[in-house]
Amino acid sequence: MSRQRLELLAPARNLECGLAAIDHGADAVYIGASRFGARAAAGNTVDDIARLCSYAHQFGARVYVTVNTIVYDDELEQTRHLLAELKAASVDAILVQDMAVLQMALEAGLAVHASTQTDNRTPDKVRWLSSLGFRRVVLARELSVDEVAEIHAQVPEAELEVFVHGALCVSYSGLCYASQHCFHRSANRGECAQFCRMKFDLIDADGRQIEHGRYLLSLRDMCQIDNLGRLAAAGATSFKIEGRLKDVAYVKNVTAAYSERLNQLVRQHPDRYERASRGQVTYTFRPDLRKTFNRGYTTYFADGRQPDIASFDTPKAMGEFVGTVKELRGPSFSVAGTARFANGDGLCFVNANKELEGFRVNRVEGNRLFPLKMPQSLRPGQRLYRNNDQEMERLLSRPSAERKIPVVMRLEATPDGFALTVDGCRASIVCEHQTAEKPQRDNIIRQLTRLGGTPYVCSDVELPADFNYFIPSSLLAELRRKAISGLTPCLGAQVAEEVLKVSEAPSYPIPYLYNVANSMSRDFYAALAVRTAPAFEVKEPRHAVLMQCRHCLRYALGCCVKHGGRRPQWREPLTLQLADGRRFPLEFDCRHCQMNVLTDA
């Protein structure tokens, strides 16, 4: 039985991040092109993407490009041209939301992955997408491990990609229109204004304020590093790190942490799993997820509903807990705990008003810290968090990993010269055999293993026991170059799938949820007899569902009777209200265990 290939998929804001991701252990990278990616601020030239492909393919690693926004009619030809350029750049697949882009990508011969923006949370949806020609489906972040296993059991032919780390959108992806409604910035066009990271009051039907000025839709960050084995057993093959807006330090640290954990899983089950690319990585630092940007971690819905998935006090990074404030003295204070600090560290705490307050450490004397400016609301007993670790930043600002593919070399004599075989690639030279007057083994090994500037490192040089020839260093170097140049990465080209017989399209109760923004997409659904309406961005409905969330404020506030909570004292409907007075009624769809955020009537 063949082993299951496990792919660690890392984000790349730019070429630098993409190269760093490969160096630090990623099996694949996803990156945005100049346009039509779901992060408008993270665009890259096709030339840079081609360079990334060339580098990644040395290790058998892949490059996926996000073309996962909805597209307008006047952009269709631009999109077609971009896809042709990406094909020429040797990208391995593209991520797609718009069905017009799907059709053009298949015509261009590109492999296609269904972006999480296509709202992939049921076996029926995954089966349908697979029937359209999608090689892989990126599942909704909200799914449990059991739900992933059920999808795999029912649609075993589909590759399943799951998010394992990073920021969480509170709405099911692709079905969030709050940013477009409030700020005319569409999440489906890569321009999300992060409505969910804003402060809200929660008001009941009698006008009573239940919560004041809290980040009620802001979720913690996902961390599934302890669930990788369970997700792999459930059928997931690609483990995705969120973060195409994150810097290179984030990419290095998080990629390294997850790569090491996947390697551990492979070592534990060598007959069951293997990594999807080649190369061994050595690091100059110890990966630590606590030291990377995070809002506090959650496993989200991996094991069903959990009480602490939200971050009501702040949408900002808190970082790692480093101790409690012990004593205040003039311009300094002491910390009770075992953490070590450095000049320049960024610390924060939640003050009495339940707001995150941060400051910079100017000087450190043991466990006594001297802030650049002493926070007025700092009090003994408060919990301190470090959201900027200077020592870690210094380590990650330098070259911090090296990735090499181990190879075995075998040198032997031939009737007219010598041959060198490197991992099955054989090269030979013609030269006279000269018997050596003194042992040559050390010099031969030294010359053959000079592999600097290549992705290879020699793990062993095999010589016959009776090998006793003198070979000039120049000829050994020539032999080495010829053998290494013949090595090719173990990377099968991804091509477009043959489109199967299309199964019945899953239906939405609200026609604009299909996100149809162009005539090509409209015709696609019309051919399937599916009734659609113009995308929210094209024609905003008068009354609309802005968000569909598995996160539920009833549950988060301990008032979901269905899940054992207390009976609420408020009278519904509940409403979220921004500081400027805009209101958003809440609808609790208990049948589907879902909370909807609506436009005001």
SENU-515182 format. One record per residue: x, y, z of N, C-alpha, C in turn. Coordinates in steps of 0.2 Angstrom, whole numbers, plus 5000, padded with zeros to 4 digits. Layout:
XYZXYZXYZ
...
END
This chain:
500449945000500050005000500450065000
500350114996500750174995500650215002
501150255003501050295009500750365008
500350395013500050455012500550515012
500550555007500950615007500750675011
501050695015500850755020501250815017
500850865016501050925013500950985018
501551015020501451075024501451135019
500951175019500851225014500851295018
501351335016501551395020501351455015
501251515019501051575015501651615013
501551655007502051695005501851765003
501951815007501751885005502151904999
502751884998503151904993503751844992
504151864987504651814985505151794991
505351844995505751835001505351785006
504751795007504351745011504351675008
504251675002504151604999504751564999
505351604998506051564998506151545005
505951585010506051565017505651515019
505051505017504551455018504851385016
505151385010505451325007506051305011
506451355012507051345016506951315023
506351335026506151315033505751255033
505651215028505251155028504651145025
504351195021503751195018503751145012
503251105011503151065005502851104999
502551155001502151194996502151264999
502051314994501951384996501351414992
500951454995500451484991500551564991
500451594985500651664984500151694980
500051764981499651794976500051824970
499651834965499951864959499751944959
499851974954499752044954499052064955
498552024953497852044954497451974955
496851984958496351934959496551884964
496951904969497051864975496651884980
496451844985496051864991496351904996
497051924995497351974999497652034994
497252084993497452134988498152164990
498352164996498952194998499552154997
499452094995499952044994500052014987
500152064982500252044975500952034973
501151994968501751984966501851984958
502351994955502451994948502551914946
502351904940502451834937503151814937
503651864936504351844936504551824943
504351854948504451834955504151764956
503551754954503251684955503651634951
503851644945504251594941504951584945
505251634948505851624952505751574958
505151584961504951544967504851474965
504551464959504451394956505051364955
505551394952506151364950506551344956
506551384962506851364968506451304971
505851314972505451264975505551194972
505451194965505451134962506151094963
506651124964507251084966507151034971
506751054976506551004982505950964981
505650964975505050934974504450974977
504551034980504051074983503651114977
503051124979502551154974502451234976
502151264971501951334971501251344969
500751364973500051374971499951454971
499551474966499451544966498751554967
498551604971497851624973497551674967
497151644964496751684959495951674962
495851694968495251674971494751724973
494751784969494251834970493751824965
493151854966492651854961492851904956
492651894949492951934944492351964940
492452034938491952064935492052054927
491552074923491552064916492052094913
492252154915492752194911493452164913
493552114918494152084920494252014917
493851994913493851924911494451914907
494551954902495151944898495851954901
495852004906496452014910496551944914
496051914917496151854920496451794916
496151794910496351744905497051754904
497251814903498051824901498451814907
498251824913498651804919498751734920
498151694918498251624919498751594914
498751624908499251594903499951614905
500051674908500651684911500851644917
500451624921500551584927500751514924
500351484919500551424916501251424913
501451474910502151484907502651484913
502451504919502951514924502951444928
502651394926502651334929502351324936
501851364937501551354944501151284944
501051264950500851194951500051194951
499751244953499051244953498851314955
498251334954497951394956497351384961
497251434965496651424970496051474967
495451444967494951474963494351484967
493951544967493251544969492751554964
492951594959492451614953492451554948
491851534946491751474942491951494935
491951564933492251584927493051574927
493351584932494051574933494251494932
493751454935493851384935493851364927
493351384923493351364916493951394912
494151454913494751474910495351444912
495451424918496051384921496051314918
495551284917495551214914495651224907
495451274904495651284897496351294896
496651324901497351344900497851284902
497451224904497851164906498151174913
497851214918498151224925497751184929
498051154934497751114940497451164944
496851144947496451194950496251174957
496351214962496051194969495451244971
494951214974494451254976494551294983
494651354982494751404988494251394993
494451404999494051405005493451455004
493551505000493051554998492451524994
492451454992491951424989491451394994
491651405001491151385006491151305006
491651275008491651195008491651165014
491051145016490951115023490451055023
490251025017489850965017490150915012
490050855013490250805008489950825001
489250845001488950854994489350914991
489550964994489851024991490550994988
490950954992491550934990491550884984
491050844984490950794979490750834972
490350894973490150924967490750964964
491150994968491751034966492250984963
492350924966492750874963492550854956
491850854955491650834948491750884943
491850944945491951004941492651004938
493150964941493850964939494250994944
494051014950494451034955494850974958
495550984958495950924960495950924968
495850984971495950984978495351034981
495151024987494651064990494951094997
494951154998495151185004494551195009
494551155014493951145018493851215023
493251225025493051275029493451265036
493651325039494051325045493651295051
492951295050492551285056492451205057
492651165052492551095053492851065058
492551015061492850965066493250915063
493750885067494050825064493650775062
493050755065492550705063492250725057
492150795056491750815049492250805044
492950815045493450805039493450735038
493450695043493450615041492850595037
492250625039491650605035491650625028
491950685027492050715020492450665016
493050645019493550605016493250535015
492850505019492450445018492050445013
491650495012491150505006491450525000
491950565000492250584993493050574994
493250504994493950484995494350514989
494050524983494450544977494750614978
494450654982494650724983495250734987
495750774985496250794990495950844995
496050845001495750885006496350925009
496250995009496751045012496351075018
496751075024496451105030496851155033
496551215035496951265039497151235046
497751245048498051225054498251275059
498351335056498651395060498551465057
498451505062498351575060497751605061
497651665058497051705060496351675057
495851685061495251655059494751705057
494351695052493751735050493151715054
492751755056492251735060491651715056
491651735050491051715045491351655041
490951605039491151555034491451595028
492051575026492351615020491951615014
491951665010491551675004490851705006
490651705012489951725014489951785018
490451825018490551885022490451945018
489951985019489852045016489852105020
490052095026490052155031490552215029
491152195026491552245024491352285018
491052245014490752285008490152325010
489752305014489152335016489352405020
489852395024489952455029490552505025
490952475022491552515019491652515012
491252475008491352465001491952434999
492252385004492852355003492652275003
492652244998492452174997492952125000
492752085004493152025006493251975000
492751974996492751924990493151954984
493452014986493852054981494552064984
494652034990495352044993495452104997
494852134999494952205002494652215008
494652155012494252155019494552205023
494052245026494252295031494152275038
494152215039494152175046493552205051
492952205048492352225052492352185059
492552125058492552075064493052095070
493552135068493952155073493852225076
493152245076492952315078492552305085
492552355089492152355095491452355094
491052325098490352325098490052325105
489452355105488952345111488452295109
488252255114487752205112487152225116
486552235112485952265115485352215114
484952215119484352165118483752205116
483152175115482552195112482352255116
482452265123482252315127482752375127
483252375123483752425123484252415129
484252365132484752355138485352335135
485952365138486552355135486852295139
486952235136487252175139488052175139
488352195134489052205133489152275130
489752305133489852375131490652375128
490652395122491352415119491852355119
491552295117491952235117492052205110
492552165109492752145102492352075101
491652075100491252015101491351975095
491551995089491651955084492351935082
492851955087493551945086493751875089
494051835085494251765087494951765088
495151715093495851695094496151665087
496751655087497051625081497051545082
497051515076497051445076497751415077
497751355081498351325082498151245082
498351205077498151135077498751095077
499351125080499951085079499951015083
499451015088499450955092498850905089
498550925083498050885080498250865073
498850875071499050855065498950775063
499150735068499050665067498350645066
497850675070497150665070496950685063
497150745061496950765054497150725048
497750705049498050655044497650595044
497550565049497150505050496450515047
496150575048495450595045495450595038
496050605034496050605027496350675024
496550715029496850785026497550765024
497750795018498350785015498850845015
498450905015498850975015498651015021
499151035025499051075031499251145030
498751185030498951255028498951305034
499551345033499651405038499351465035
498951495038498651565036499251615037
499251665033499651725034499951755028
499651765023499951805017500051875018
499851905023500051975025500551975031
500851915033501351915038502051925036
502451945040503151955038503551885038
504251895036504651835035504751805041
504851835047504951805053504451755055
503751785054503251735056503251675051
503351685045503451625040503951575043
504551605044505051555046504851515053
504651555058504551515064503951465064
503451485061502851445061502951385056
503251395050503451345046503851295049
504351315052504851275056504551235061
504051265065503751225070503351165067
502951185062502451135059502851085056
503451105052503851055049504151005053
504351025059504650975064504150925066
503550955068503050915070502750855065
502750875059502550835053503150775053
503750795053504350755053504250705058
504050725064503950675070503450625068
502850655065502350605064502550555058
502950575054503250525049503650475052
504050495057504550455060504150405064
503550425067503150375071502750325067
502650345061502250305056502550295049
503150275049503550275042503250235037
502850185039502450145033501850175031
501650225035500950255033501050325030
501550365032501650435030502250445027
502350495022502950525020502850605018
503350645019503350715017503250715009
502850775007502750785000503350814996
503850834999504450854996505050824999
505650844996506250814998506650875002
507150845006507650895009507650885016
508250895019508250895027508450965029
508150995034508251065036508551065043
509051105043509451125049509251195051
509151205058508951275060509451305065
509551375065509951405069509551435075
508951415076508451435081508051375083
507651385089507151335091506451365090
506151335085505451365084505051365090
504651415091504251425096503551475094
503051435094502451475091502151525096
502351525103502151575107502551645106
503051645102503451705101503251735094
502751705091502551735084501851765085
501751815081501051855082500451805083
500151815088499551775090499051815094
498451805094497951835098497751785104
498151735105497951685110497751625105
497851565107497751515102497151475104
496851445099496251395100496251345095
495951285097495951235092495251235088
494851295089494251315086493751255087
493551225081492951175082493251105081
493951095081494151025080493850975084
493650985090493250945094492550965096
492251005092491651035093491651095096
491151125099491151195102491551195108
491951245108492351255114492151325117
492251335124492051405127492451465125
493151455124493551505123493951515116
493451525111493751535104493851605103
493451645106493451725105493951755109
494151815107494551865110494251935111
493751935116493351995117493752055119
494252045123494652105125495052145120
495352105115495752135110495752095104
495852135098495952095092496752095090
497152125095497852125094498252065097
498852065095499252005097499452015104
499351965108499551965115500251935116
500351875112500951845113500951795119
501551785121501651735126501651765133
501351725138501351745145502051735148
502251795151502951795154502951805161
502351815165502451825172501951875174
501951885181501451935184501851995187
501552055187501852115190501952105197
502552105200502652095207502652155211
503052205209503152265213503252325208
502952385210503152445206503552495210
504052515207504552565211504752615206
504552675207504752735203504652715195
505152725191505152715184505152635182
505152595187505252525185504752475189
504752415187504352365191504752295190
504552255195504852185195504352135192
504552075190504152025187504251965191
503651925193503751865196503651815190
504151775189504151725184504851705182
504851655177505451625175505751655168
505351695165505551725158506151765159
506551765153507151815153506951865148
507151925149506951985145507552015142
507452055137507952095133507752165132
508252205132508052275130507652275123
507152315123506752325117506152275117
506052225121505552185121504852225122
504352205118503652225118503252185123
502952225128502552185133501852215133
501352185136500652205136500252175142
499752205143499352175149498652205147
498152175150497452195150497252235156
497152295155497052345161496352335164
496152375169495552375172494952385168
495052415162494452435158494452375152
494752315154494752265149495052285142
495452325142495852345136496552325136
496852305130497552285130497952355130
498452355134498852405134499652385133
499952415129500652395128501152445129
501852425130502352465131503052435129
503552475128504152445126504652445132
505052395133505552395138506152425136
506352475140506952515138507652485141
507552455147508152425150507952365155
508352315155508252255159508852245164
508652235170509052215176508852155179
508952095177508752035180507952035179
507552035184506852035183506552095184
506952155185506652215185506752255178
506152285176506152305170505952385170
506352425166506252495165505952515159
505252525159504952545152505152605149
505052615143505252675140504752735143
504152715144503652755148503252715152
503252725159502952685163502152685162
501852635161501152635160500752655167
500252705166499952725172499452675175
499252635171498752585174499052515176
499652515176500052445178499952435185
499752375188499652365195499952295196
500152285203500452225205499852165204
500152115202499652055201499452045194
499552095190499252095183499752045179
499352005174499751955170500051995164
500651985163501052015158501151965152
501151995146501251955140501751985135
502151945132502651975127502451965120
502352025117502052015110502652035105
503252055107503852065103504452045107
504751985104505351955108505951975104
506352025107506852045103507451995101
507551955106508051895105507851855099
507151835099506951795093506951835087
506751895087506751935081507551945078
507951945083508651955080508851885077
508651825080508851765077508551755070
507951775069507551765063507751825058
508051875060508251925055508851905051
509251855053509851825050509651765046
510051735042509951665039509851615045
509251585044509051545050508951475049
509051445042508951375041509251365034
509451305033509751275027509451215025
509151205019508851145017509251105012
509451045013509851005008509550945007
509650915001509450844999510050795000
509950755005510550705005510650654999
511250644997511350604991511950554993
511950494990512450454990512850444984
513450454984513950454978514250384978
514350354972514750294971515150304965
515850304966516350314961516650244959
516750234952516950164950517350174944
517750124943518150134936517750094931
517850124925517550094919518150074914
518050044909518550024904518950084902
518650134900518950194897519050254902
518850244908518850304913518550294919
518150334921517750324928517050354927
516650324932515950344932515750364939
515350414940515050434946514250424946
513950384950513250384951513050414957
512550464956512250504962511550494962
511250454967510550444967510250424960
510550374957510350344951510550384945
510850444945511050484940511750464938
511950434933512650414931512950464926
513550484928513950524923514650494923
514950504917515650464916516150514912
516750504913517250534910517750484907
518050504901518550464898519250494900
519650444903520350464905520750404906
521450414906521850354907521850334915
521850274916521950244923522650254925
522750294931523450294934523450274941
523850224942523850194949524150244954
523850254960524050304964524650274968
525050324970525650304974525550314981
525050354983524850354990524050354990
523750344996523050344997522650404994
522150394990521850454987521150464990
520850414995520150414997519950485000
520450515004520250585007520150635002
520650634997520550694992519950674988
519850614986519250604982518550624985
518550604991517950624995517850704996
518450734997518450804998518250844991
518450814986518250844979517550834977
517350774978516650754976516050784980
516250794986515750824991515650894991
516050934987516051004986515351024983
514851024986514151034983513851104985
514251154987514051214989513651254983
513151284984512751314978512251274975
512251214977511751164975511251144981
510651114980510251094985510451024988
511051004987511250934989511750934994
511750884998512350875002512450795002
513150775002513350705001513350675008
512950625009512950585015513450525015
513650505009514150455009514450445002
515050425002515450414996515650344996
515350304991515550234991516150224986
516650184988517150164983517350094984
517450064978517649984979518249974983
518249924986518849904991519449914988
519549894981520149894978520249954973
519850004975519950064971520650104973
521150104968521750134970522050174964
521650224962521850264956521950334958
522350364954522450444955522050474950
521550524952521150554947521250634949
521450674944521650744945520950774948
521050824952520550854955520050894950
520350914945519950954940519450904937
519650834936519250784933518750764938
518850754944518350744949517850794949
518050854949517550914949517150914943
517350894937516950884931516450834932
516750774934516250714935515750734940
515850774946515350794950514850834947
515050884943514650934940514150894935
514450854931513950814927513450774930
513650744935513150694939512650744942
512850794946512350834949511850874944
512150894939511750934934511150884931
511250814931510850774929510250754933
510350774940509850754945509250804943
508650774944508050814943507550794949
507150844951506750834957506250784956
506050754961505450704961504850744961
504650774956504050814955503650804949
503050764950502650754945502250814943
502250834937501850894934501150884936
500850944939500150944940499750974933
499250934931498950954925498150964927
497850994922497050994924496750924923
496350914928495950854928495450854923
495250794920494750784916494050794919
493650844917493050854920492550794920
492350774925491850724926491150744925
490750694925490050704925489850754931
489550804930489450854935488850834939
488950824946488350804950487950864952
487350854955486950914956487250964961
487151024959487451084963487151094969
487451094975487151114981486851184981
486251184984485851254983485951294989
485951364988485951414993485251434994
484951455000484251485000484251554998
484851584998484851654996485251664990
484951684984485351674977486051714977
486051774981486751804980487351774983
487151724987487751684990488151644985
487951634979488351604974488951654972
488951714973489451764972489551764964
489051774960489051774953489151854951
489751864949489951934947490051954940
489951894935490151904928489651864924
489651874918489151834913489351764912
490051754912490251684911490051634917
490151664923489951624929489151614929
488851674927488051664927487851614922
488151604917487951554912488151484914
488751484918488951414921488351394925
488051434930487551404934486851394930
486751444925486151434922486151364918
486751344916486751274912486551224917
486651234923486451184928485751194931
485451244928484751254931484751284938
485251314940485351344947485151424946
484651444950484451514951484951554955
485251604952485651644955485451714955
485751754959485651834958486351864958
486351924956487051964955487351964962
488051954962488351954968488252014972
488352014979488252064984488552124981
489152114979489652174977489352204970
488952174966488652204960488052234962
487552204966486952234968486752214975
486852264979486752244986486052244988
485752184991485052184992484852234998
484252244998483952295003484052265010
483852205011483952165018484352105016
484952095020485352045019485652015025
485951945024486351915029487051935027
487351965032488051995031488551945032
488451905037488951855040488551785042
488851735041488551665043489151635048
489051635054489551615059489451555063
489851515064489851455068489951485075
490351535076490451565082489751595084
489551585091488851605093488951645100
488651705100488751745106488251715111
487751685110487351645115487851605119
488151555115488551505118489151535121
489451585118490051615121489951655128
489351675128489151715135488851665140
488851605138488551555143487851545143
487451565138486751565138486451525132
486851475130486551425125486251365129
485551365130485251305134485351245130
485351245123485451185119486151145121
486651185123487351155125487451165133
486851165137486951165144487051225147
486951285144487051355147486451375151
486551425154485951455158485451485154
484851495156484351535152484551605152
484551635146484751705146484151755150
484451805152483951855156483751915151
484051915145483951965140483351945136
483051995132482451975128482751985121
482651935116482851945109482351975105
482552005099483151995096483752035099
484352005098484952045100485252085094
485552135096485852185090486552205092
487052195087487652225088487652295086
488052345090488052415088488752435088
488952475083489552505082489552565086
490152595087490252655091489852715087
489852715081489552765077488752755076
488452705080487752695080487452645075
487852625070487652575065487452515069
486852485067486652425071486552365066
486652305069486652245065486352185069
485652175068485352125071485652055071
485552015076485751945076485251895075
485351845071484851795070485151725072
484851685077485151625079484751565076
485151535072484851475068485051415072
484751395077484951345081484851275078
484451265072484451205069485051185065
485451245063486051235060486651255064
486451265071486951285076487451345073
487051395071487451455067487151525069
487551575069487351635071487451685065
486851715063486951765057486951835059
487351875056487351945057486951975051
486452015052486052045047486152125046
485952145040485852215040485252245044
485252305046484752335050484152345045
483552325048482952335044482752405043
END
